[in-house]
Amino acid sequence: MNRYSAFLLAMLTLLWTAAPASAQSKRLNVLATTGMVADVARAVAGERAEVSALMGEGVDPHLYKPTRSDIARLTRADVVLVNGLHLEGKMDEAFQRVASSGKPVVRVADRVPREQRITPPQFEGNDDPHVWMAPALWIHALDSVRDALSAADPTGAETYARNADAYRKELAELDAYARRVLASIPGNARVLVTAHDAFNYLGRAYSIEVRGIQGVSTESEAGLKSIEELVALLVERKIPAVFPETSVSDRNVQALVEGAAARGHTVALGGALFSDAMGAPGTYEGTYIGMIDHNVTLISRALGGDAPAGGFRGKLTLAQR
Ligand code: ZN
């Protein structure tokens, strides 16, 4: 072997051993804030990205403050996916800092057309950020995620488009299921009372009146007056159930149950809904589709509607309790 072929062999060996490592490092590092956004990113990315979420089960995004290690994760990520519309109210500064370094920080809910957003008067002219509550609106977030991943990794654009199309079909099926089971709730019981105003988009999409004890952000305190008003509503309309949320304290919801009982009307605690956070990782309820399925199935059954205990895909376990 001459020096030249020895050199060639060495180069080949180097290439050979380096190849798997470089293929590995090509996977996009995608960091999302909420589990809902991360779940969409996983569906779109498939094997092409490593997707993680900053906020886990039961975490309230309105109040979440980034830790030092969160900042480090934001800095390391190739793409940062944020819900936006001020859902992550305490993280704006962190997002600005990360964006100023040139990294894409994409607010997926911004893709929802303005005329389709709800702007509650008590939210000081800001749009309601809880757009994931209506699967038909969440499709806009899906498009935003697809475009963000394609921009960061153009080679994968075709894969991302294909995966997004498949997920869009699932969301449409979920929307049809939600429409069907929520339509079966009798007229007088079509009122959803929850711990905070996270369900406006669900209410609008499926014609259910929604009343939250706290406002659109959990930052505001519930007033005694709003508790009294809601108790009066429950008694007057004979509403059968109220719903706590997994990411908000159930103290206020409990106060409603007690208030109604004191006035001779029994209100059931309808089971905890997933409002601003999904269920445990690795479970069906720990996915976006499972979370919405759980919510609409639980709401329908507790308010006298007709929904299968196993839900949309027969996979629900929590709703059967
Ligand atoms: Zn919320």
Residues whose N, C-alpha, C, O or C-beta is under 5 A from the ligand:
A	BS01	ZN	A198 V216 D276
